[in-house]
Amino acid sequence: MIRLRIKVVCWSRPALALTDTPRPNCPQCRGEGGHHHDYGDHTGEYAGTEWVSCPCWDENRCTVLLPIPRRPRWLRRRDTGRDPWGTGGYSDEPPF
């Protein structure tokens, strides 16, 4: 049975996608979708952690529903790095 949710994904551009979720009452992963597995190198020392997915969930099952439009250039914020009044962007004046 598929348990669907809406998620924001950022592949080539931001979009809303329909994705599968882990089974909440799974005895192996307890609804987390998998677990972390620590592994060592040939000397037995810690070498890293890898994610092991649970069979109750397919993390690659994703269908893009709607691309999120980009802001027009004239609406994008520009940080010029200068403060013309020298106040750090804040005013010590009382409100009107």
LUMDREN-674110 format. One record per residue: x negated, y, z negated of N, C-alpha, C in turn; residue in three letters; residue number from 1. Coordinates in steps of 0.1 Angstrom, whole numbers, plus 5000, padded with zeros to 4 digits. Each point is the difference from the previous one (the first is absolute). Example, Ala and Ser with C-alpha at 12.3 -4.5 7.8 and 13.67 -1.06 7.14 Angstrom:
BEGIN
+-------+--------+------+--------+---------+------+-------+--------+------+-----+-----+
| neast | nnorth |  nup | caeast | canorth | caup | ceast | cnorth |  cup |   r |   k |
+-------+--------+------+--------+---------+------+-------+--------+------+-----+-----+
|  4868 |   4943 | 4922 |   5009 |    5012 | 5000 |  4991 |   5012 | 5000 | ALA |   1 |
|  5004 |   5011 | 5007 |   4991 |    5011 | 5000 |  5008 |   5011 | 4992 | SER |   2 |
+-------+--------+------+--------+---------+------+-------+--------+------+-----+-----+
***
This chain:
BEGIN
+-------+--------+------+--------+---------+------+-------+--------+------+-----+-----+
| neast | nnorth |  nup | caeast | canorth | caup | ceast | cnorth |  cup |   r |   k |
+-------+--------+------+--------+---------+------+-------+--------+------+-----+-----+
|  4992 |   4988 | 5000 |   5008 |    5012 | 5000 |  4991 |   5013 | 5000 | MET |   1 |
|  5003 |   5009 | 5008 |   4993 |    5012 | 5001 |  5005 |   5011 | 4991 | ILE |   2 |
|  4992 |   5006 | 4992 |   5003 |    5011 | 4991 |  4994 |   5013 | 5006 | ARG |   3 |
|  5008 |   5008 | 5006 |   4995 |    5012 | 5007 |  5000 |   5013 | 4992 | LEU |   4 |
|  4990 |   5008 | 5003 |   5000 |    5014 | 4995 |  4994 |   5009 | 5010 | ARG |   5 |
|  5002 |   5013 | 4998 |   4995 |    5010 | 5009 |  4987 |   5006 | 4994 | ILE |   6 |
|  4990 |   5001 | 5008 |   4987 |    5004 | 4996 |  4994 |   5010 | 5010 | LYS |   7 |
|  4992 |   5010 | 4995 |   4993 |    5009 | 5009 |  4986 |   4993 | 5003 | VAL |   8 |
|  4997 |   4998 | 5013 |   4988 |    4994 | 5004 |  4992 |   5011 | 5008 | VAL |   9 |
|  4987 |   4999 | 5000 |   4991 |    5009 | 5007 |  4991 |   4992 | 5009 | CYS |  10 |
|  5004 |   4996 | 5011 |   4991 |    4993 | 5009 |  4994 |   5010 | 5010 | TRP |  11 |
|  5005 |   5001 | 5011 |   4995 |    5010 | 5010 |  5006 |   5014 | 4996 | SER |  12 |
|  5012 |   5000 | 4995 |   5006 |    5012 | 4995 |  5011 |   4996 | 4989 | ARG |  13 |
|  5004 |   5009 | 4991 |   5009 |    4996 | 4990 |  5014 |   4996 | 5006 | PRO |  14 |
|  5006 |   4990 | 4993 |   5013 |    4995 | 5005 |  5007 |   4993 | 4988 | ALA |  15 |
|  5013 |   4999 | 5002 |   5008 |    4992 | 4990 |  5001 |   4986 | 5006 | LEU |  16 |
|  4998 |   4990 | 4991 |   5000 |    4987 | 5005 |  5008 |   4991 | 4991 | ALA |  17 |
|  5006 |   4989 | 5005 |   5007 |    4990 | 4992 |  4991 |   4989 | 4997 | LEU |  18 |
|  4997 |   4997 | 4988 |   4990 |    4990 | 4996 |  5007 |   4989 | 4991 | THR |  19 |
|  4993 |   4989 | 4999 |   5004 |    4989 | 4991 |  4994 |   5003 | 4986 | ASP |  20 |
|  5007 |   4995 | 4990 |   4995 |    5001 | 4986 |  4998 |   4986 | 4994 | THR |  21 |
|  4992 |   4999 | 4990 |   4998 |    4987 | 4994 |  5012 |   4996 | 4992 | PRO |  22 |
|  5002 |   4986 | 4999 |   5011 |    4995 | 4993 |  4998 |   5003 | 4985 | ARG |  23 |
|  5010 |   5007 | 4993 |   4998 |    5005 | 4987 |  4999 |   4988 | 4989 | PRO |  24 |
|  5006 |   4989 | 5003 |   4999 |    4989 | 4990 |  4991 |   4989 | 5005 | ASN |  25 |
|  4990 |   5003 | 5008 |   4990 |    4990 | 5004 |  4991 |   4995 | 4988 | CYS |  26 |
|  4999 |   4987 | 4998 |   4992 |    4996 | 4988 |  4985 |   5002 | 5003 | PRO |  27 |
|  4995 |   5000 | 5012 |   4986 |    5002 | 5003 |  4995 |   5014 | 4998 | GLN |  28 |
|  5007 |   5010 | 5005 |   4995 |    5014 | 5000 |  5008 |   5009 | 4991 | CYS |  29 |
|  5011 |   4995 | 4994 |   5009 |    5008 | 4991 |  5005 |   5013 | 5007 | ARG |  30 |
|  5002 |   4999 | 5013 |   5006 |    5012 | 5007 |  4989 |   5010 | 5005 | GLY |  31 |
|  4988 |   4997 | 4998 |   4989 |    5010 | 5004 |  4995 |   4997 | 5014 | GLU |  32 |
|  5004 |   4989 | 5006 |   4996 |    4997 | 5014 |  4987 |   4993 | 5002 | GLY |  33 |
|  4993 |   4997 | 4989 |   4987 |    4994 | 5000 |  4992 |   5003 | 4988 | GLY |  34 |
|  4987 |   4996 | 5000 |   4992 |    5003 | 4988 |  4986 |   5003 | 5005 | HIS |  35 |
|  4992 |   5006 | 4991 |   4986 |    5002 | 5003 |  4991 |   4988 | 4996 | HIS |  36 |
|  4991 |   4997 | 5008 |   4991 |    4989 | 4998 |  4985 |   5005 | 4999 | HIS |  37 |
|  4994 |   4998 | 4989 |   4986 |    5004 | 4999 |  4991 |   4989 | 5005 | ASP |  38 |
|  4989 |   5003 | 5007 |   4991 |    4990 | 5006 |  4986 |   5005 | 4997 | TYR |  39 |
|  4991 |   4990 | 5001 |   4986 |    5002 | 4997 |  4991 |   4997 | 5012 | GLY |  40 |
|  4988 |   5004 | 4999 |   4990 |    4996 | 5011 |  4994 |   4987 | 4997 | ASP |  41 |
|  4989 |   4996 | 5007 |   4994 |    4987 | 4998 |  4993 |   4998 | 4987 | HIS |  42 |
|  4997 |   5012 | 4993 |   4994 |    4998 | 4987 |  5010 |   5000 | 4988 | THR |  43 |
|  5013 |   5002 | 5004 |   5010 |    5000 | 4990 |  5004 |   5013 | 4994 | GLY |  44 |
|  4993 |   5011 | 5005 |   5003 |    5013 | 4996 |  5013 |   5005 | 5007 | GLU |  45 |
|  5007 |   5010 | 4993 |   5011 |    5006 | 5006 |  4997 |   5007 | 5013 | TYR |  46 |
|  5008 |   4997 | 5011 |   4997 |    5006 | 5013 |  5012 |   5008 | 5005 | ALA |  47 |
|  5011 |   4999 | 4993 |   5012 |    5008 | 5005 |  5013 |   4994 | 4997 | GLY |  48 |
|  5010 |   5006 | 5004 |   5014 |    4996 | 4998 |  5007 |   5000 | 5014 | THR |  49 |
|  5008 |   4990 | 5002 |   5008 |    4999 | 5012 |  5015 |   4998 | 4997 | GLU |  50 |
|  5009 |   5005 | 5008 |   5014 |    4999 | 4998 |  5005 |   4987 | 5007 | TRP |  51 |
|  5007 |   4991 | 4992 |   5006 |    4988 | 5006 |  5015 |   5002 | 5000 | VAL |  52 |
|  5006 |   5000 | 5012 |   5014 |    5002 | 5001 |  5008 |   4987 | 4997 | SER |  53 |
|  5011 |   5002 | 4994 |   5009 |    4989 | 4996 |  5008 |   4996 | 5013 | CYS |  54 |
|  5003 |   4987 | 5001 |   5008 |    4995 | 5011 |  5015 |   5005 | 5000 | PRO |  55 |
|  5005 |   5006 | 4989 |   5013 |    5005 | 5000 |  5002 |   5014 | 5007 | CYS |  56 |
|  4989 |   5005 | 5005 |   5000 |    5014 | 5006 |  4991 |   5000 | 5012 | TRP |  57 |
|  5005 |   5007 | 5010 |   4992 |    5002 | 5012 |  4997 |   5015 | 5001 | ASP |  58 |
|  4988 |   5004 | 4995 |   4997 |    5014 | 5000 |  4998 |   5007 | 5013 | GLU |  59 |
|  4999 |   4991 | 5011 |   4998 |    5006 | 5013 |  5013 |   5002 | 5008 | ASN |  60 |
|  5011 |   4996 | 4994 |   5013 |    5001 | 5006 |  5005 |   5015 | 4998 | ARG |  61 |
|  5000 |   5007 | 5010 |   5003 |    5015 | 4999 |  5006 |   5004 | 5014 | CYS |  62 |
|  5011 |   5007 | 4999 |   5006 |    5006 | 5013 |  5001 |   5015 | 4998 | THR |  63 |
|  4994 |   5007 | 5009 |   5001 |    5015 | 5000 |  5014 |   5004 | 5004 | VAL |  64 |
|  5006 |   5008 | 4992 |   5014 |    5005 | 5003 |  5000 |   5014 | 5006 | LEU |  65 |
|  4992 |   5009 | 4995 |   5000 |    5014 | 5004 |  4987 |   5006 | 4998 | LEU |  66 |
|  4993 |   5006 | 5010 |   4988 |    5007 | 4998 |  5003 |   5013 | 4993 | PRO |  67 |
|  4992 |   5004 | 4990 |   5002 |    5013 | 4993 |  4993 |   5011 | 5009 | ILE |  68 |
|  5008 |   5010 | 5003 |   4994 |    5010 | 5009 |  4989 |   5008 | 4993 | PRO |  69 |
|  4991 |   5005 | 5007 |   4989 |    5008 | 4995 |  5005 |   5015 | 4999 | ARG |  70 |
|  4994 |   5007 | 4991 |   5003 |    5014 | 4999 |  4995 |   5008 | 5012 | ARG |  71 |
|  5007 |   5010 | 5004 |   4994 |    5008 | 5011 |  4988 |   5007 | 4995 | PRO |  72 |
|  4991 |   5004 | 5009 |   4988 |    5006 | 4996 |  5002 |   5013 | 4992 | ARG |  73 |
|  5010 |   5008 | 5004 |   5002 |    5012 | 4993 |  5005 |   4999 | 4986 | TRP |  74 |
|  5005 |   4988 | 4996 |   5004 |    4997 | 4987 |  4990 |   4993 | 4991 | LEU |  75 |
|  4989 |   4996 | 5006 |   4990 |    4993 | 4992 |  4993 |   5010 | 4991 | ARG |  76 |
|  4996 |   4996 | 4988 |   4993 |    5009 | 4991 |  4985 |   5001 | 5004 | ARG |  77 |
|  4996 |   5012 | 4999 |   4986 |    5002 | 5003 |  4993 |   5005 | 4988 | ARG |  78 |
|  4989 |   4994 | 4996 |   4991 |    5004 | 4989 |  4988 |   5007 | 5006 | ASP |  79 |
|  5000 |   5013 | 4999 |   4990 |    5008 | 5006 |  4988 |   5001 | 4990 | THR |  80 |
|  5002 |   4996 | 4988 |   4988 |    5000 | 4990 |  4997 |   5014 | 4995 | GLY |  81 |
|  5008 |   5010 | 5003 |   4998 |    5013 | 4994 |  5012 |   5005 | 4993 | ARG |  82 |
|  4998 |   5008 | 4990 |   5010 |    5006 | 4992 |  4999 |   5015 | 5000 | ASP |  83 |
|  5009 |   5007 | 5008 |   4998 |    5014 | 5002 |  5002 |   5009 | 4988 | PRO |  84 |
|  5007 |   4995 | 4990 |   5002 |    5008 | 4988 |  4990 |   4996 | 4988 | TRP |  85 |
|  4993 |   4989 | 5002 |   4991 |    4995 | 4989 |  5007 |   4995 | 4988 | GLY |  86 |
|  5012 |   4996 | 5001 |   5008 |    4995 | 4988 |  5000 |   4985 | 4998 | THR |  87 |
|  4994 |   4993 | 5009 |   5001 |    4985 | 5000 |  5013 |   4995 | 5004 | GLY |  88 |
|  5008 |   5009 | 5007 |   5013 |    4995 | 5005 |  5012 |   5003 | 4990 | GLY |  89 |
|  4997 |   5005 | 4988 |   5010 |    5003 | 4991 |  5000 |   5015 | 4996 | TYR |  90 |
|  5012 |   5005 | 4996 |   5001 |    5014 | 4996 |  5003 |   5001 | 4986 | SER |  91 |
|  4995 |   5011 | 4993 |   5003 |    5002 | 4986 |  5011 |   5010 | 4999 | ASP |  92 |
|  5007 |   5004 | 5011 |   5011 |    5009 | 4999 |  5012 |   4993 | 4996 | GLU |  93 |
|  5009 |   5007 | 4992 |   5013 |    4994 | 4996 |  5009 |   4999 | 5012 | PRO |  94 |
|  5009 |   4990 | 4999 |   5010 |    4999 | 5011 |  5009 |   5012 | 5001 | PRO |  95 |
|  5006 |   5002 | 5012 |   5009 |    5011 | 5002 |  5013 |   4998 | 4993 | PHE |  96 |
+-------+--------+------+--------+---------+------+-------+--------+------+-----+-----+
***
